[in-house]
Amino acid sequence: MAGAFLDRHFAGYDWARFRITLVFCFFGVLFLCLWARAWYLQMMAGPDLAAKARRQHITSEIVSGKRGMILDRNGRVLARSVEALSVYAKPAEITDFLTVANTLGPLLGEAPQQLFDELSKTRRRFVWLKRKVDDYTAEAVRKMHLQGIGLSKEYERVYPFKQMAGQLLGFVGMDDHGLEGLERSLDARLGSKATRQIVQRDAMGRKFYMKEEGQEDPQGEDVTLTIDVQMQFFAEEAISRAVREADARWGGALVVHVPTGEILAWAQYPFFNPNTYHQSRPQIYRNRLAQDAMEPGSTFKPFVMAAAMQERKVNRNTVIDCEGGRWQTKYVTIRDTSHHGAVTADKVIRYSSNIGMAKIGLMLGTQKVYRYLHELGFGERTCVPVSESRGILRPPRDWSEVDTMSASFGQSVSVTGLQMVQAYMTLLSGGMTKPLRLVMDDPLPETRKQIFSEPVTREVKRMMNEVVEEKDGTGRKAHIDGISVAGKTG
């Protein structure tokens, strides 16, 4: 009955139209739902979702730029930084510690069990696994696609000339901070500036750095030295040969352009290669020319002679009794290596007489010996930007008569090679102090002091010339045919 009723009621009904209407209604409702969902996501949940996306894809990182280069006076690179990759782990993101340890351990030269323990037991969010690996290792790690393991860009310091000026240049540590030499003393200029940068990651995890407008450049500053690579080469060749021939423990040489005070070469032997600093002992990489203070010996005599001449205590022709090479004073016996009696002051320098200089020191007196030595820069650091010793120049109240005599021939005081060069610059510059320069754009002290008169320095230079050029001078071995040489044996 019911079936017959329905058949009669819907007879002739257009079912095709009904189906089409039903489909349209279904898609209409679906569209309304999608539109409502889109409206909700855009208007209601939009800010929260956008913030979540930013947290996932955009972050900030502390980024360090490249360390500045060290150049010689002609632009040759003495030290530079190159990109290097380091392997790190984020333990919280690692899902299979055993697989990571077994896969990565042999590649990094670490026992898998040790690596497993290191990663699985640590509470740190970030762990360095190996710093500054080679290209082969970096590519192998990249191809492994290990969860929680990544590569970070760093910089490695390279010294193209290897051992040249090694002690002067020094080296940097694993974190790119200067540890020795100029790398340390000029770290504020050379070092890169750590800056916070916005980082966006794509779906593959690649990083894109977005530098903000007005943001400071993280790159370090390049520094140009007064050093000349060619001059440095010849200085190192000469000092290495001299040390070997003398069977000495070490030797150093400084070459300075007198008119400007610019240091052209800073050589020390045995050599040191900063590329492999971890293989060297501190005694090798220590900058002895600036850091080691020692008694200067007879190389000190020209300064005391100049002081005595400046005070008119002696002149070139003043006769000094050298006591036949042995002088017994009240407190000490002073000896010379050669036996001379009465000689003029110029020959005291030529023959390098300790007795003659001791007597000149007593004529000058303790206070004046100290004053002139202090004005020449002894007992103080120079203006050269290296780590250096002050040396030892005790105040005159601590001197005895013996100290006054011994200081006059280079004992009872300690000086560095750098201080000696600076003091000799005064003798060679007409008696006026002249600061040394190692960095081309470093400002020099504006105040200079006239310590000796030009006639006095001219006379002392003449005495030093006779040390080398006269056949009975102690420095005759330094004579070079065709060249006038002045010097003083030690």
C-alpha positions in Angstrom: 0.0 0.0 0.0 2.7 2.4 1.0 4.9 1.5 -2.0 2.0 2.0 -4.3 1.3 5.4 -2.7 4.9 6.6 -3.2 4.9 5.4 -6.8 1.7 7.4 -7.5 3.0 10.5 -5.5 6.4 10.7 -7.2 5.3 9.6 -10.6 6.8 11.8 -13.2 9.3 13.5 -10.7 12.5 14.8 -12.4 15.1 12.9 -10.5 18.0 14.2 -12.6 17.3 17.7 -11.5 17.0 16.6 -7.9 20.5 15.0 -8.1 22.0 18.1 -9.6 20.4 20.3 -6.9 21.7 17.9 -4.2 25.2 18.1 -5.6 25.0 21.9 -5.7 23.8 22.0 -2.2 26.6 19.7 -1.0 29.3 21.8 -2.6 27.6 25.0 -1.4 27.7 23.8 2.1 31.3 22.6 1.7 32.3 26.0 0.3 30.6 27.7 3.2 32.5 25.5 5.6 35.8 26.1 3.9 35.1 29.8 3.8 34.2 29.8 7.5 37.4 27.8 8.2 39.5 30.2 6.2 37.8 33.2 7.9 38.5 31.6 11.3 42.2 30.9 10.4 42.7 34.3 8.9 40.8 36.5 11.4 40.6 34.6 14.6 43.6 32.2 14.8 45.7 34.1 12.3 48.0 36.0 14.7 48.7 32.9 16.7 49.5 30.8 13.7 51.6 33.5 12.1 53.6 33.7 15.4 54.0 29.9 15.4 55.3 30.0 11.8 57.8 32.7 12.6 59.1 30.7 15.5 59.5 27.7 13.2 61.0 29.4 10.2 62.4 32.7 11.4 64.8 33.1 14.3 67.8 35.1 15.2 71.4 33.9 15.6 74.6 35.4 16.9 76.8 35.7 13.7 80.5 36.4 13.7 82.1 37.8 10.5 85.5 37.2 9.0 88.6 38.3 11.0 90.6 41.1 9.4 93.7 40.4 7.4 97.3 41.3 8.4 99.2 42.8 5.4 102.8 43.9 4.8 103.6 47.4 3.7 103.1 46.4 0.0 99.8 44.6 0.5 101.1 41.1 0.7 98.9 38.9 2.9 100.6 37.7 6.1 97.5 36.4 7.8 93.9 35.8 6.6 90.8 33.8 7.4 89.2 31.2 5.2 85.8 29.5 5.6 85.7 26.2 7.4 82.8 23.9 8.5 82.4 22.5 12.0 80.2 19.5 12.9 77.7 20.0 15.7 74.8 18.1 17.4 71.5 19.1 18.9 70.9 16.1 21.2 67.2 17.0 21.8 66.5 16.5 18.1 68.3 13.2 17.7 65.9 10.2 17.6 68.4 7.4 17.2 71.6 8.0 19.2 73.1 4.6 18.4 72.8 5.1 14.6 74.3 8.5 14.8 77.2 7.3 17.0 77.9 4.3 14.8 77.7 6.3 11.6 79.4 9.5 12.6 82.0 8.2 15.1 84.4 6.6 12.6 84.2 9.6 10.3 85.2 12.0 13.0 87.8 9.7 14.5 85.9 9.1 17.7 84.9 5.8 19.3 81.1 5.2 18.6 80.5 4.2 22.3 82.2 7.4 23.5 80.1 9.5 21.0 77.0 7.7 22.1 77.6 8.5 25.7 78.4 12.1 24.9 75.2 12.7 23.0 72.7 10.6 25.0 73.7 11.7 28.5 74.3 15.4 28.0 71.8 18.0 29.0 73.2 20.6 26.7 71.2 21.8 23.7 74.2 22.2 21.5 77.4 20.2 21.3 80.4 20.7 19.1 81.5 17.3 17.7 84.5 18.4 15.6 85.6 21.9 14.8 86.9 23.0 11.4 86.8 19.7 9.5 88.2 19.2 6.0 86.0 19.4 2.9 85.8 15.6 2.5 84.4 15.2 6.1 82.0 18.0 5.7 80.5 16.6 2.5 80.2 13.2 4.0 78.3 14.5 7.0 76.1 16.5 4.8 75.1 13.4 2.7 74.3 11.4 5.8 71.2 13.6 6.6 71.3 12.6 10.2 68.6 14.1 12.4 70.0 16.5 14.9 73.4 16.7 13.2 74.5 19.8 11.3 77.4 21.8 9.9 78.1 25.4 11.0 80.3 27.9 9.1 83.3 29.2 11.0 86.6 30.7 9.9 90.1 29.2 10.1 93.2 31.4 10.3 95.9 30.8 7.6 99.4 32.3 7.4 100.5 32.1 3.7 104.2 32.7 4.4 104.2 30.0 7.0 107.1 30.6 9.4 107.9 34.1 8.2 107.6 36.6 11.1 105.8 33.8 13.1 106.6 35.1 16.6 105.6 38.6 15.6 102.3 37.6 14.1 101.3 35.1 16.8 98.2 33.0 16.3 94.5 32.7 17.1 92.6 30.0 19.1 89.8 27.7 18.0 87.2 30.5 18.7 89.1 33.0 16.4 90.4 35.1 19.3 94.1 36.2 19.3 96.2 34.3 21.8 99.8 35.4 21.0 101.7 38.1 19.0 99.9 40.8 17.0 96.9 38.5 16.7 96.4 39.1 20.4 97.6 42.7 20.9 95.5 43.9 17.8 92.6 41.6 18.5 90.2 44.5 19.1 90.9 45.7 15.5 91.3 42.4 13.7 88.5 40.5 15.5 85.1 40.2 13.9 82.1 41.8 15.6 79.4 39.4 16.9 76.0 40.6 15.6 72.5 39.2 15.9 71.0 38.6 12.5 67.5 37.4 11.4 67.6 33.9 9.9 64.9 32.4 7.8 64.8 28.6 7.0 63.2 27.1 4.0 61.5 23.6 4.0 64.9 21.9 3.5 66.3 23.7 6.6 68.6 25.9 4.6 69.4 29.3 6.2 68.9 32.7 4.6 70.5 35.6 6.6 68.6 38.9 6.4 70.8 41.9 7.3 68.8 44.7 8.8 69.2 48.3 7.6 71.8 50.1 9.5 73.3 46.9 11.1 77.0 47.0 11.9 79.3 45.1 9.5 80.6 42.1 11.5 83.9 41.9 9.5 87.1 42.6 11.3 89.5 45.4 10.2 92.5 44.8 8.0 95.8 45.9 9.5 98.8 47.0 7.4 102.2 46.6 9.0 105.4 48.4 8.2 107.1 45.0 7.6 108.5 44.4 4.1 108.3 40.7 3.2 111.5 40.8 1.1 113.4 42.5 3.9 112.0 40.0 6.3 113.2 37.1 4.2 116.8 38.4 4.1 116.8 39.2 7.8 115.5 35.7 8.7 118.1 34.1 6.4 120.9 36.1 8.0 119.9 35.5 11.6 119.3 31.8 11.1 122.8 31.5 9.6 124.4 33.5 12.4 122.7 31.4 15.2 123.8 28.1 13.6 127.4 29.3 13.1 127.6 30.6 16.7 125.8 27.4 18.0 123.5 29.8 20.0 120.1 28.9 21.5 118.3 31.7 19.7 118.8 35.0 17.9 116.9 38.0 16.8 117.2 40.9 14.3 115.2 44.1 13.9 115.6 46.2 10.7 114.4 49.8 11.0 114.2 52.7 8.6 115.8 55.5 10.6 114.2 58.6 9.0 110.7 57.2 9.7 111.2 54.8 12.6 109.3 52.1 10.6 110.2 48.5 11.4 110.9 46.7 8.1 111.9 43.3 9.5 111.3 41.5 12.8 113.2 38.2 12.6 113.7 35.5 15.3 115.3 32.1 15.1 114.4 29.2 15.7 111.5 29.9 13.4 107.8 29.3 14.4 105.0 28.4 12.0 101.7 29.7 13.4 99.7 27.4 11.1 100.8 24.5 13.4 101.1 26.4 16.6 99.7 23.5 18.7 102.8 21.5 17.8 105.2 24.1 19.2 106.4 24.8 22.8 105.9 28.3 24.3 109.6 28.9 24.2 109.5 28.7 20.4 106.5 31.0 19.8 107.4 33.6 22.5 108.4 36.9 21.0 111.8 37.1 22.6 112.8 40.4 21.0 110.0 42.2 23.0 109.4 39.9 26.0 112.9 38.6 27.0 114.9 41.1 29.1 118.6 40.5 29.4 121.8 42.3 30.3 122.9 44.2 27.2 126.6 44.0 27.9 129.0 46.2 25.9 126.3 47.2 23.4 125.2 49.6 26.2 128.5 51.6 26.3 127.7 54.1 23.5 124.7 55.4 25.6 126.8 56.1 28.7 129.6 57.6 26.5 127.1 60.0 24.9 125.7 61.0 28.3 129.2 61.7 29.6 130.0 63.8 26.5 126.7 65.6 26.8 127.5 66.5 30.4 131.0 67.6 29.3 132.7 65.0 31.6 134.7 63.6 28.7 135.4 64.4 25.1 136.9 62.3 22.3 140.5 63.0 23.5 140.0 62.6 27.2 142.6 60.1 28.4 141.3 57.2 30.5 143.6 54.7 32.3 142.4 51.2 31.5 144.8 49.7 34.2 146.4 47.2 31.9 143.2 45.1 31.7 142.6 44.6 35.4 141.3 47.1 37.9 140.9 46.3 41.6 138.4 48.6 43.2 137.3 48.8 46.8 134.4 46.4 46.2 135.0 44.5 43.0 137.6 43.6 40.4 136.9 44.7 36.8 138.6 43.0 33.9 138.9 43.7 30.1 139.4 41.1 27.4 142.4 43.1 26.1 145.2 44.7 28.0 145.5 48.5 27.5 146.9 51.3 29.6 146.0 54.9 29.2 143.9 55.4 26.1 141.6 58.2 24.8 137.8 58.0 25.2 137.2 57.1 21.5 139.5 54.0 22.0 137.6 53.0 25.1 134.7 52.4 22.7 136.9 50.9 20.0 138.5 48.4 22.4 135.3 47.9 24.4 137.0 48.5 27.7 134.9 47.8 30.8 137.4 49.5 33.0 137.3 52.7 30.9 133.5 52.8 30.9 133.3 52.1 34.6 135.5 55.1 35.3 133.4 57.3 32.9 130.3 56.1 34.7 131.8 57.2 38.1 132.6 60.6 36.5 129.0 61.0 35.4 127.5 59.8 38.7 124.6 57.5 39.6 121.8 60.1 39.2 122.8 61.1 35.7 123.6 57.6 34.5 120.0 56.6 35.6 118.4 59.8 34.1 119.9 59.3 30.7 119.1 55.6 30.6 115.5 56.3 31.6 115.1 59.1 29.1 116.3 56.7 26.4 113.3 54.5 27.2 114.9 51.8 29.4 112.7 50.5 32.2 109.6 51.5 30.1 107.5 49.9 27.4 107.8 51.2 23.9 104.8 52.4 21.8 105.0 49.3 19.6 101.7 47.4 19.9 103.2 44.1 21.1 103.3 42.3 24.4 106.6 43.4 25.9 108.7 43.5 29.0 109.7 46.7 30.8 113.1 45.3 31.5 114.8 46.2 34.8 116.2 49.6 35.6 116.1 50.1 39.3 115.6 53.5 40.8 118.9 55.2 41.7 118.3 55.0 45.5 118.8 51.2 45.1 122.2 51.6 43.3 125.6 51.2 44.8 128.8 52.4 43.4 129.3 49.0 41.9 126.0 49.2 40.2 127.0 52.6 38.6 130.2 51.1 37.3 128.6 47.9 36.0 125.6 49.7 34.4 128.1 51.7 32.4 129.2 48.6 30.6 125.8 46.9 30.4 125.4 44.9 33.6 123.1 45.4 36.6 120.3 46.4 34.1 118.1 44.3 31.9 116.7 45.4 28.6 114.8 44.0 25.6 116.0 44.0 22.0 113.1 46.4 21.2 114.3 48.9 23.8 117.8 48.7 22.5 116.7 49.5 19.0 114.6 52.4 20.2 117.5 53.8 22.1 119.9 53.5 19.2 117.3 55.4 17.1 117.9 58.4 19.3 121.7 58.2 18.6 121.0 57.9 14.9 118.4 60.8 14.9 120.6 63.6 16.1 119.9 62.9 19.8 116.2 63.4 19.5 113.9 60.5 20.6 112.1 58.9 17.7 109.3 56.3 18.3 109.3 53.0 16.5 106.4 52.2 14.2 105.0 48.8 13.3 101.4 49.5 12.2 101.2 51.9 9.3 98.2 54.0 10.5 99.1 54.1 14.2 99.4 57.6 15.5 102.8 58.4 16.8 103.5 60.4 20.0 103.5 64.1 19.2 106.1 65.0 21.9 109.8 64.3 21.2 112.7 65.0 23.4 116.2 66.2 22.6 118.4 64.0 24.8 121.8 64.5 23.2 123.1 67.3 21.0 123.8 66.6 17.3 127.6 67.1 17.8 127.6 64.5 20.6 125.7 61.9 18.6 127.8 62.6 15.5 130.9 61.9 17.6 129.5 58.7 19.1 128.5 57.5 15.7 132.1 58.1 14.6 133.4 56.1 17.5 131.1 53.2 16.5 132.2 53.5 12.9 135.8 53.0 14.1 134.8 49.9 16.0 134.1 48.2 12.7 136.3 50.1 10.2 139.6 50.3 12.2 141.7 47.2 12.1 142.1 47.1 15.9 138.4 47.6 16.5 136.5 44.8 18.2 133.8 44.7 15.5 136.2 44.3 12.5 134.5 41.2 11.4 131.4 43.3 10.5 133.4 45.3 7.9 132.0 45.2 4.4 134.2 46.4 1.5 132.7 49.5 -0.1 130.2 50.2 2.7 130.7 52.3 5.8 129.4 50.4 8.8 129.0 51.5 12.4 128.4 49.0 15.2 129.2 47.8 18.7 130.1 44.4 19.9 128.3 42.9 22.9 
